[in-house]
Amino acid sequence: MDSYPVFLHLQGRPVLLVGGGNVAAAKIGGLIAAGARITVVAPAILDALRRPGVRIEQREFVPEDLEGKWFVVAAATAQVNRAVARAAEIRGVFVNAVDDTDSASAWLGGVFRKGGVTVAVSTDGRAPALAGLLREALQALLPDDLESWAEVARQLRTHWKADGVALARRRPLLLRALNELYREVA
C-alpha cells in the first residue's frame, strides 16, 4: 500500500480525538502544537487530556461527532476505531486509527522538528517502530545549526521567486549557499 505524504495545516481547524486513555493522551500534544481546535470524545477521559481550549465530551462516539471536522484521530478500542473509520469514510474525513492500519486513511509518521524544519518518516503504518528508529537516526545526523540552513533557504527562495529562477536550478544553488555557511566558519 503506497501513501501520499502530506503535512496538514490544522491551525484553527476542528479535529476530533476519539479515546480518553494513554494513547489519546500521547496524541493530543501534537494536535495542540498544530493549533487544532480539538474535541475529545470518550466515556472515560484521563486528566492529561483536559487541557485549556480542548472541548471534552465524556460519552460514547457517535458518527455525528465528525460533522464539520477536518481530521480525526481514533485512539480507542479496535471496535470503536472501526466505527470511527466507517463514519469518517462516508463523510470524506481522513482518520488516523492508532495502531489499526486497516481502519486508517491517514498514518502519522515518526516526526521531529529542529531549527524550523519538520522531518517525518513513514512506513505506511506497517512498522511504526521502524519509523521511530529512522526518525531518531535522522535527528542525530542533522546538524545543530539546521535553523541557519532554513533561514538561508527562506531568503534565497524569496529572491529566486522574484527573479524567476527555475525550480530545477534552485537545489544546486542552495547547496552552494549552504556550503558557504561553513566556509565562513572555517
Number of C-alpha atoms within 10 A of each C-alpha: 6 6 12 6 14 9 8 9 11 17 13 11 15 18 21 24 28 26 28 25 17 14 14 23 19 13 17 21 14 12 18 17 10 15 16 22 19 23 18 25 23 21 12 13 20 13 10 14 22 15 13 7 11 15 15 17 17 14 14 13 21 12 14 11 20 21 13 13 20 19 23 26 27 29 26 24 14 15 10 19 26 18 17 27 25 15 19 23 15 9 15 13 19 18 25 24 28 22 19 17 15 12 21 24 17 22 23 21 18 19 17 15 10 15 14 11 11 10 13 18 20 21 19 18 23 15 12 18 13 14 21 19 13 18 20 15 11 15 16 10 9 10 13 11 10 13 14 15 19 16 13 14 18 12 10 16 16 10 11 16 11 9 9 8 12 10 10 8 10 14 12 10 14 16 12 10 16 16 12 12 13 9 9 7 6 6
